[in-house]
Amino acid sequence: MGGNFVTDDLKRPRVSRFERDNWENDAIQFARMISELKAVGYFGPEFGPFENLLLHRTGFSQEKLDDLIERAERVWEFVKPQLERLQE
């Protein structure tokens, strides 16, 4: 099935020098997916039906969803430069 959740001692995603390890690290990819969904506009007024369905399915309040998105963005912004440096 692949996938795992690899973090450092501070509970931040651990970036590997191997692309496959980073791809299979759910700590990286879950945050990336949420952050990228926000970047392309999946959260907000124009996608109200999607967001409402998501709120209903998850049982999240709007505040909790917003918090989760912000947390994912912080994680992705922490990891993204490290991944970019590996490709240089």
ChimeraX attribute file (.defattr): number of C-alpha atoms within 10 A of each C-alpha:
attribute: neighborCount
match mode: 1-to-1
recipient: residues
	/A:1	4
	/A:2	8
	/A:3	13
	/A:4	15
	/A:5	13
	/A:6	18
	/A:7	15
	/A:8	9
	/A:9	7
	/A:10	7
	/A:11	9
	/A:12	14
	/A:13	22
	/A:14	19
	/A:15	21
	/A:16	15
	/A:17	13
	/A:18	10
	/A:19	13
	/A:20	9
	/A:21	16
	/A:22	20
	/A:23	16
	/A:24	16
	/A:25	21
	/A:26	19
	/A:27	24
	/A:28	25
	/A:29	21
	/A:30	15
	/A:31	23
	/A:32	20
	/A:33	15
	/A:34	19
	/A:35	22
	/A:36	16
	/A:37	13
	/A:38	16
	/A:39	11
	/A:40	8
	/A:41	11
	/A:42	17
	/A:43	20
	/A:44	12
	/A:45	10
	/A:46	10
	/A:47	11
	/A:48	12
	/A:49	13
	/A:50	14
	/A:51	17
	/A:52	16
	/A:53	11
	/A:54	15
	/A:55	15
	/A:56	11
	/A:57	9
	/A:58	10
	/A:59	11
	/A:60	14
	/A:61	12
	/A:62	13
	/A:63	9
	/A:64	12
	/A:65	17
	/A:66	13
	/A:67	12
	/A:68	16
	/A:69	19
	/A:70	16
	/A:71	15
	/A:72	23
	/A:73	20
	/A:74	14
	/A:75	20
	/A:76	22
	/A:77	14
	/A:78	14
	/A:79	20
	/A:80	13
	/A:81	10
	/A:82	14
	/A:83	16
	/A:84	9
	/A:85	9
	/A:86	12
	/A:87	8
	/A:88	5
